[in-house]
Amino acid sequence: MRLLERMRKEWFMIGIVLAIAGAKLEPSIGVNGGPLKPEITVSYIAVATIFFNSGLSLNTEFADCGLHASPCVFCSDSDQGGRWK
């Protein structure tokens, strides 16, 4: 029971160790052009996941403040785009 509790507490470190061990055993998965496609996965999917997770951790008060400003940003952006044509 104590080992299971320790594994639940240290799940992230265990996952990192398993990922490193898997990369050491089979490095062909992560090469450019390999099945993992790191040129796409790292540059787009990983960055999007990081920003998504950061957005989930925001306080709702902070998110509500940003929602009030967004219509102004959209209006001013569309107005400025029309001036250059």
PAZAPA-4460 file (N, C-alpha, C; in steps of 0.05 Angstrom, whole numbers, plus 32768, in hexadecimal, padded with zeros to 4 digits):
% residues 85
    n_x    n_y    n_z   ca_x   ca_y   ca_z    c_x    c_y    c_z   seq   type   mol
   8011   7FE8   8000   8000   8000   8000   8011   8019   8000     1      M     A
   8027   8019   800E   8038   8030   8010   8046   8035   7FF5     2      R     A
   804E   8020   7FE7   805A   8023   7FCD   8047   8030   7FB9     3      L     A
   802E   8028   7FBA   8019   8033   7FA8   8015   8050   7FAE     4      L     A
   8015   8058   7FC7   8012   8074   7FCE   802A   8085   7FC4     5      E     A
   8041   8079   7FC6   8059   8087   7FBD   8059   808B   7F9F     6      R     A
   8050   8076   7F90   804E   8078   7F73   8039   808D   7F6B     7      M     A
   8023   808F   7F79   800F   80A3   7F73   801A   80BF   7F77     8      R     A
   802B   80C2   7F8C   8036   80DC   7F92   804B   80E4   7F7E     9      K     A
   805B   80D1   7F74   8072   80D6   7F62   806B   80CD   7F46    10      E     A
   8052   80D0   7F3D   804B   80C6   7F22   8059   80D4   7F0C    11      W     A
   805E   80EE   7F0F   806B   80FD   7EFA   8088   80F4   7EF6    12      F     A
   8097   80F0   7F0C   80B2   80E8   7F0B   80B4   80CB   7EFF    13      M     A
   80A2   80BA   7F06   80A1   809F   7EFB   809C   80A0   7EDD    14      I     A
   808A   80B2   7ED4   8085   80B5   7EB8   809D   80BF   7EA9    15      G     A
   80AC   80D2   7EB4   80C4   80DC   7EA7   80D9   80C6   7EA4    16      I     A
   80DD   80B7   7EB9   80F0   80A1   7EB9   80E8   808C   7EA3    17      V     A
   80CF   8086   7EA2   80C5   8073   7E8D   80C9   807E   7E71    18      L     A
   80C4   8098   7E6D   80C8   80A4   7E53   80E5   80A4   7E4B    19      A     A
   80F7   80AA   7E5E   8113   80A9   7E58   811D   808D   7E52    20      I     A
   8113   807A   7E61   811B   805E   7E5C   8111   8054   7E41    21      A     A
   80F8   805C   7E3A   80EE   8055   7E20   80FD   8061   7E09    22      G     A
   8106   807A   7E0D   8116   8088   7DF8   8131   807B   7DF5    23      A     A
   813C   8071   7E0B   8156   8064   7E0B   8154   8049   7DFD    24      K     A
   813E   803B   7E01   813B   8020   7DF5   8134   8021   7DD8    25      L     A
   8124   8035   7DD0   811A   8037   7DB4   811C   8054   7DAA    26      E     A
   8134   805E   7DA4   8137   807A   7D9C   812C   8080   7D80    27      P     A
   8127   806C   7D70   811D   8070   7D54   8101   807C   7D54    28      S     A
   80F3   807A   7D6A   80D7   8085   7D6B   80D8   80A4   7D6A    29      I     A
   80EC   80B0   7D76   80EC   80CD   7D79   80FD   80DC   7D65    30      G     A
   8108   80CE   7D51   8119   80DC   7D3D   8107   80EC   7D2A    31      V     A
   8113   8100   7D1C   8104   810F   7D08   80FA   80FC   7CF2    32      N     A
   80E1   80FE   7CEC   80D5   80ED   7CD8   80CC   80D2   7CE3    33      G     A
   80D0   80CD   7CFD   80C8   80B4   7D09   80AA   80B4   7D0F    34      G     A
   80A0   809E   7D1B   8083   809C   7D20   8078   80B1   7D33    35      P     A
   8089   80BC   7D45   8080   80D0   7D58   807E   80EC   7D4B    36      L     A
   808C   80F0   7D35   808C   810A   7D26   8092   8121   7D38    37      K     A
   80AA   8123   7D44   80B0   8138   7D57   80B0   8154   7D4A    38      P     A
   80B4   8156   7D30   80B4   8170   7D23   8098   817C   7D24    39      E     A
   8083   816C   7D26   8068   8176   7D29   805F   8175   7D46    40      I     A
   8065   815F   7D53   805C   815B   7D6F   8067   8170   7D81    41      T     A
   8080   8176   7D80   808D   8188   7D93   8085   81A5   7D8C    42      V     A
   8086   81AC   7D72   8082   81C8   7D6B   8065   81D1   7D6D    43      S     A
   8052   81C0   7D69   8036   81C8   7D6A   8026   81BD   7D81    44      Y     A
   8026   81A3   7D83   8015   8195   7D97   801F   819A   7DB3    45      I     A
   8039   8199   7DB8   8043   819D   7DD3   803F   81BA   7DDB    46      A     A
   8044   81CD   7DCA   8040   81E9   7DD1   8023   81EF   7DD7    47      V     A
   8011   81E4   7DC6   7FF4   81E8   7DCB   7FEC   81DC   7DE5    48      A     A
   7FF6   81C5   7DEC   7FEF   81B7   7E05   7FF9   81C8   7E1D    49      T     A
   8011   81D3   7E1B   801C   81E3   7E31   800A   81FB   7E35    50      I     A
   8003   8209   7E20   7FF2   8221   7E23   7FD6   821A   7E2D    51      F     A
   7FCB   8203   7E24   7FB1   81FA   7E2D   7FB1   81F4   7E4B    52      F     A
   7FC6   81E6   7E54   7FC8   81E0   7E70   7FCC   81F9   7E81    53      N     A
   7FDB   820C   7E77   7FDE   8226   7E85   7FC4   8234   7E87    54      S     A
   7FB4   8233   7E72   7F9A   8240   7E73   7F87   8233   7E86    55      G     A
   7F89   8219   7E89   7F78   820B   7E9C   7F7E   8212   7EB9    56      L     A
   7F97   821A   7EBE   7F9F   8220   7ED9   7F9A   823D   7EE1    57      S     A
   7F90   824E   7ECF   7F8A   826A   7ED6   7F73   826C   7EE9    58      L     A
   7F73   8280   7EFA   7F5D   8285   7F0C   7F45   8290   7EFB    59      N     A
   7F2D   828A   7F03   7F16   8293   7EF4   7F13   82B2   7EF4    60      T     A
   7F1C   82BF   7F0A   7F1B   82DC   7F0A   7F2D   82E8   7EF5    61      E     A
   7F44   82DC   7EF1   7F57   82E6   7EDD   7F4B   82E1   7EC1    62      F     A
   7F3F   82CA   7EBD   7F34   82C4   7EA3   7F1C   82D6   7E9C    63      A     A
   7F0C   82DD   7EB0   7EF5   82EF   7EAC   7EFF   830B   7EA4    64      D     A
   7F15   8315   7EAF   7F1F   832F   7EA7   7F27   832F   7E8A    65      C     A
   7F33   8319   7E81   7F3C   8318   7E65   7F25   8317   7E52    66      G     A
   7F0F   830C   7E5A   7EF8   830A   7E48   7EEB   8325   7E43    67      L     A
   7EEE   8337   7E56   7EE2   8352   7E52   7EF2   8362   7E3E    68      H     A
   7F0C   835D   7E3B   7F1D   836C   7E29   7F1D   8361   7E0D    69      A     A
   7F15   8348   7E09   7F18   833C   7DEF   7F06   8348   7DD9    70      S     A
   7EED   8351   7DDE   7EDE   835E   7DC9   7EEB   8378   7DBF    71      P     A
   7EF8   8387   7DD2   7F05   839F   7DCA   7F1D   8399   7DB8    72      C     A
   7F2B   8384   7DBE   7F42   837C   7DAE   7F39   8374   7D92    73      V     A
   7F24   8365   7D90   7F1A   835C   7D76   7F11   8374   7D65    74      F     A
   7F03   8387   7D72   7EF9   839E   7D63   7F0F   83B0   7D59    75      C     A
   7F23   83B5   7D6A   7F39   83C6   7D62   7F4A   83B9   7D4D    76      S     A
   7F4D   839F   7D4F   7F5D   8391   7D3B   7F50   8391   7D20    77      D     A
   7F36   838E   7D1F   7F28   838E   7D05   7F27   83AA   7CF9    78      S     A
   7F25   83BF   7D0A   7F26   83DA   7D00   7F41   83E1   7CF4    79      D     A
   7F56   83D9   7D01   7F71   83E0   7CF7   7F77   83D1   7CDE    80      Q     A
   7F6C   83B9   7CDB   7F71   83AA   7CC2   7F64   83B7   7CAA    81      G     A
   7F4D   83C5   7CAE   7F40   83D2   7C98   7F4E   83EB   7C8F    82      G     A
   7F5E   83F8   7CA0   7F6C   8410   7C99   7F82   840C   7C85    83      R     A
   7F8D   83F5   7C84   7FA4   83F0   7C73   7F9D   83E7   7C57    84      W     A
   7F84   83E3   7C52   7F7C   83DA   7C37   7F78   83F0   7C24    85      K     A
***
